[in-house]
Amino acid sequence: KRSFVGGTPDDFSIPSLDGGETSLYQYRGKVLLIDCWATWCGPCIKEMPHIGEIYNEFHPKGLEVLGISYDRKETKWRNFLKKNEYVVWDQ
């Protein structure tokens, strides 16, 4: 099933930093930037500071950012986030 511009995407859930789950629908009604990334993706890591700039500028105006890591091992992305404390948006 395909979503369309202006349509409602299917909900999904992913593990969150606090050990729970984050779902797409919890952002319903908000402006959401989804950043798909991985620790092994050089361009993804290079763009993260820029996403941080966008987040810092527009989060006070209502922007939310959700990072989704494609790392197969959860410890990889958790360790990256611990070392890069500037990543303050939801993962």
C-alpha positions in Angstrom: 0.0 0.0 0.0 1.5 3.3 -1.0 1.0 6.6 0.8 0.5 9.8 -1.3 1.2 13.4 -0.8 -1.2 14.7 1.7 -2.3 11.2 2.7 -1.9 9.4 6.0 1.1 7.1 6.1 0.9 3.7 7.8 2.0 3.8 11.5 5.2 2.0 12.6 7.1 1.6 15.8 10.8 1.5 16.5 12.9 1.0 19.7 13.4 4.3 21.5 16.4 5.5 23.5 14.6 4.9 26.8 14.1 1.2 26.1 10.4 1.7 25.1 9.0 2.3 21.6 8.4 5.4 19.5 5.6 5.3 16.9 5.1 7.5 13.9 1.5 8.4 15.0 2.8 10.0 18.3 3.9 12.9 16.0 0.4 13.2 14.4 -0.4 16.9 13.8 3.2 18.0 14.1 5.8 18.9 11.4 8.2 15.9 11.4 11.5 15.5 9.7 12.6 11.8 9.5 16.3 11.3 9.3 17.3 7.8 8.2 20.9 7.2 9.0 23.5 4.6 10.1 26.9 4.7 11.8 28.5 3.1 8.7 27.0 5.8 6.3 29.6 8.6 5.9 27.2 11.1 4.2 24.6 10.4 7.0 27.1 11.2 9.8 28.3 14.3 7.9 24.8 15.7 7.6 23.9 15.2 11.3 25.4 18.6 12.5 23.2 20.3 9.8 20.1 18.5 11.0 21.1 19.7 14.5 21.2 23.3 13.2 17.7 22.9 11.6 16.4 21.3 14.8 17.8 24.1 17.0 16.3 26.8 14.8 12.9 25.3 14.2 12.1 23.0 17.2 11.0 26.1 19.2 8.5 26.7 16.4 7.2 23.2 16.5 9.5 21.1 14.3 10.1 17.5 15.5 13.0 15.3 14.2 13.0 11.5 14.4 16.2 9.7 13.6 16.0 6.1 12.5 19.2 4.1 12.4 19.7 1.3 9.9 22.4 -0.3 12.0 21.7 -4.0 12.6 23.2 -3.8 16.1 21.4 -1.5 18.5 24.7 -1.0 20.5 26.3 0.7 17.4 23.8 3.6 17.2 23.5 3.9 21.0 27.3 4.2 21.3 27.4 6.8 18.5 24.8 8.9 20.3 26.6 8.7 23.6 29.8 10.1 21.9 27.9 12.7 19.9 25.8 14.6 22.5 24.8 17.2 20.0 22.2 14.8 18.7 19.3 15.8 21.0 16.3 14.9 18.8 14.3 11.6 19.2 16.0 8.4 17.9 
